[in-house]
Each structure stands twice: as C-alpha cells, then as structure tokens.
Amino acid sequence: MIEEVAGTISDNDAPLSLESALRRLTEAIRAVRAEVYDAPPSRPLTDEEVAFAIQGGVPARVFTAEGRRDAEDWLVWSEIRNEADRQQLDQIADRPLAEVVPGLREVIDSFPNGYTDLDKHAVLRTPDEYLDDLSPIQWLLTGREPAKVVEFIEDLGLLP
C-alpha cells in the first residue's frame, strides 16, 4: 500500500497546489498507519532489552508513545519523494492554519458564542456520524464541502 501512495506522490514533477500536497500527505499518512497497525503483533521488548538498547546509545524517548509517533512521521515523510512536494509541505508551517485547511476559517466563524478555543478544538477533532464518521478537520482535509461542517457547527447552538 505504501508503495502505491509513494508512486502517486512522486509521479508528477510539477509543483502541487497546497490542497493537492495536503491530500497526498493525508494519503501517505493513512497508508503508513494502515501498514503499521495492520502488521502482525510483535512481542514488546522486555525491560532488559530496552535497558540494553539505551545503554548502547538508543535515546530512551524512542521507547515512548512520542517516539512511536516520531517514527511514523519519519515513515510518512520518507514516502514523499518529490522535492517539490516536500518544499510545498514545508511551507505549511509558515501559513495560518485557516489557509492550510480549506474552509476552516468559515467553520471556526460559525461556532456559537460561548465556545472556548478548547471546546472548538474538541469539536473539530471528534468524529461524528453526520460527517460519515469523520471529524470536521478530516472532512475538510479530504476536500469535502465545508457547508456541511458549518451546518453541523451551527446546530451545536441549538443543543440544550
């Protein structure tokens, strides 16, 4: 699966639009996660094996949840072989989030009064049946119509 995504990521040498680059990055993330989580389970390292690895120079943080996320990030990034794609994705950090996620500004503006940033974050990251079991952010990142998310968010104001 990863090879299929990598092929689509590196097929075209022309620079991608930010939306296309994000869509390809999302595909690579899904492929890596599927391959990592679908792999046959391996036994966890024993405390002695971990201690031996750390003593041999492996940083202790490698054996934490954060270390696993870093490894997944590396796998995803290594699948993006086109330098133009990498440069486009590197520029994301310099842009406001509302520019990176299509429709996000409109969605954020539709929250009812009284929602804190933490409330908004929780809503935007929580999958919902109304959005085909996607979170509002996932919905937007997959290029779907922001109006449905806006409607979903506006309906929050009707809840008791």
C-alpha positions in Angstrom: 0.0 0.0 0.0 2.8 2.5 0.9 4.4 1.9 -2.5 1.1 2.7 -4.3 0.9 6.0 -2.4 4.5 6.8 -2.9 4.0 6.3 -6.6 1.2 8.8 -6.7 3.2 11.2 -4.6 6.3 11.2 -6.8 4.7 10.7 -10.2 4.5 14.3 -11.1 7.5 16.6 -11.0 5.3 19.7 -11.4 4.7 21.7 -8.1 1.4 20.8 -6.5 -1.2 23.2 -5.1 -1.2 23.3 -1.3 -4.5 21.4 -1.3 -3.1 18.6 -3.6 0.0 18.4 -1.5 -2.1 18.0 1.7 -4.3 15.4 0.1 -1.2 13.4 -0.9 0.3 13.8 2.6 -3.0 12.6 4.1 -2.9 9.5 1.7 0.6 8.8 2.8 -0.3 9.0 6.5 -3.2 6.6 6.0 -1.0 4.2 4.2 1.7 4.2 6.8 -0.8 3.9 9.7 -2.6 1.0 8.0 0.7 -0.8 7.4 2.0 -0.1 10.9 -1.2 -1.1 12.7 -2.1 -4.0 10.4 1.3 -5.6 10.9 1.3 -8.8 12.9 1.7 -8.0 16.5 5.2 -8.5 17.8 6.1 -9.0 21.4 7.0 -5.9 23.3 10.6 -5.6 24.3 11.5 -6.7 27.8 12.8 -4.1 30.3 16.2 -5.8 30.0 16.2 -5.4 26.2 15.1 -1.7 26.5 17.9 -1.1 29.0 20.4 -2.8 26.7 19.4 -0.6 23.8 19.5 2.6 25.8 23.0 1.6 27.1 24.0 1.0 23.5 23.1 4.6 22.7 19.5 4.5 21.6 17.7 7.5 23.2 15.2 6.5 25.9 12.4 8.6 24.2 12.4 6.1 21.3 10.6 3.7 23.6 7.7 6.1 24.4 4.5 6.9 22.6 6.1 10.1 21.4 9.0 8.1 19.9 6.4 5.9 18.0 4.8 9.0 16.6 8.2 10.3 15.5 8.9 7.0 13.8 5.5 7.1 12.0 6.2 10.7 10.9 9.6 9.7 9.5 7.9 6.8 7.6 5.4 9.2 6.1 8.0 11.8 5.2 10.2 9.2 3.6 7.4 8.2 1.3 7.2 11.7 -0.2 10.0 11.5 -2.7 9.2 14.5 -4.9 11.3 17.5 -3.7 8.7 20.0 -5.0 6.1 18.3 -2.8 8.4 18.4 0.2 9.1 22.1 -0.3 5.4 22.8 -0.6 4.6 20.9 2.6 7.5 22.6 4.4 5.9 25.9 3.7 2.7 24.9 5.6 4.3 25.8 8.9 4.6 29.4 7.7 1.0 29.8 6.9 -2.0 30.4 9.1 -4.0 27.2 9.8 -7.1 28.8 8.2 -5.2 29.0 4.9 -3.9 25.4 5.1 -7.2 23.7 5.8 -9.8 24.7 3.1 -13.0 26.1 4.7 -11.6 26.2 8.2 -12.0 30.0 8.6 -15.7 29.7 7.7 -16.2 26.8 10.1 -14.5 28.5 13.0 -16.5 31.6 12.4 -19.7 29.5 12.6 -19.2 28.4 16.2 -21.9 29.6 18.6 -21.0 32.3 21.1 -19.5 30.9 24.3 -17.4 28.2 22.8 -13.8 28.4 24.1 -10.8 27.5 21.9 -10.6 24.2 23.8 -14.3 23.5 23.1 -13.7 24.3 19.4 -10.6 22.1 19.2 -12.5 19.2 20.8 -15.4 19.5 18.3 -13.1 19.9 15.3 -11.2 16.7 16.3 -14.2 14.5 17.2 -15.6 12.2 14.5 -19.4 12.3 14.0 -21.9 10.2 12.3 -23.3 13.2 10.5 -19.9 13.6 8.8 -19.6 10.0 7.7 -17.7 9.2 10.9 -15.0 11.8 10.1 -14.0 14.7 12.3 -14.7 18.1 10.9 -11.0 18.6 10.3 -10.8 15.3 8.4 -13.9 16.2 6.4 -12.2 19.5 5.3 -8.8 17.9 4.6 -10.3 15.4 2.3 -11.7 18.2 0.2 -15.4 17.8 1.0 -17.9 20.6 1.1 -17.3 23.0 4.1 -21.0 23.9 4.1 -21.9 20.6 5.7 -19.4 21.2 8.6 -20.7 24.8 9.0 -24.3 23.4 9.3 -23.1 20.8 11.8 -21.3 23.5 13.9 -24.3 25.9 13.7 -26.5 23.1 15.0 -24.4 23.0 18.2 -26.1 26.3 19.2 -29.4 24.5 19.2 -28.4 21.9 21.8 -29.6 22.4 25.3 
